[in-house]
Amino acid sequence: MKATDMHGVYAILPADLESADLLEKAEAALKGGVKTLQFRDKKQGYKRQLKRAKALRQLTRAYGALLIINDSVALAQDAEADGVHLGRDDAPNLVQLRVQVGDDFIIGITCRADAAFATSALKDGADYVSFGAVWATTSKSEVPVIGLPRLMKARQMFPDAHICAIGGIDADNLAEIKAAGADCAAVISGLFAAEDIEAEAVRLIAIWGNG
């Protein structure tokens, strides 16, 4: 699978869940039809991170979904994930990284609203770039809000790029994200804060399909 397989709902698991809760929420999203999951785990030891990532890898394989690891290339490779998502400070040499991981490994890069950085990231080997926060988000309240017009502008500037929108996205505004030209929409609380995660995943996917 490649970044071009990433369409619609891109589910980012909440950070620092207990393992049983993490796997339960992940499987509920996958049962609902989610085809891309991202794992973030910043506060735990590597052995525990790897055990959790491998469990998610088994789950995503069972459901035919992509697994992306946040921030750690080593963890992504050790868990046999499909790729990694990096912040701008985590990817000092994308050209070298692309050579290291090969062409079949997905590399996503956070660009926020920086078109110049997105240009260089795409040139140096990124498979997709994320723009946001489109709207205010509780998961990263310090990230500036860029709004829909900036997302639409990014689509115009990068007509051939794979663009992921992030920030404050839920069932109420998902159709606007698709209409703005994003290839996929990252959702965290917009999916995982739901009482019935599987049903919410079904709902979000239907909205994207009908949008």
HELIX and SHEET records of a PDB file:
HELIX    1   1 ALA A    3  ASP A    5  5                                   3    
HELIX    2   2 SER A   19  LYS A   31  1                                  13    
HELIX    3   3 TYR A   46  ALA A   62  1                                  17    
HELIX    4   4 VAL A   73  ASP A   78  1                                   6    
HELIX    5   5 ARG A   88  ASP A   90  5                                   3    
HELIX    6   6 LEU A   94  VAL A  101  1                                   8    
HELIX    7   7 ALA A  115  ASP A  124  1                                  10    
HELIX    8   8 GLY A  147  MET A  157  1                                  11    
HELIX    9   9 LEU A  174  ALA A  179  1                                   6    
HELIX   10  10 SER A  189  PHE A  192  1                                   4    
HELIX   11  11 ILE A  197  ASN A  210  1                                  14    
SHEET    1   A 9 GLY A   8  ILE A  12  0                                        
SHEET    2   A 9 THR A  36  PHE A  39  1                                        
SHEET    3   A 9 LEU A  66  ASN A  70  1                                        
SHEET    4   A 9 GLY A  83  LEU A  86  1                                        
SHEET    5   A 9 ILE A 106  ARG A 112  1                                        
SHEET    6   A 9 TYR A 128  GLY A 132  1                                        
SHEET    7   A 9 ILE A 163  ILE A 166  1                                        
SHEET    8   A 9 CYS A 184  VAL A 187  1                                        
SHEET    9   A 9 GLY A   8  ILE A  12  1                                        
END                                                                             
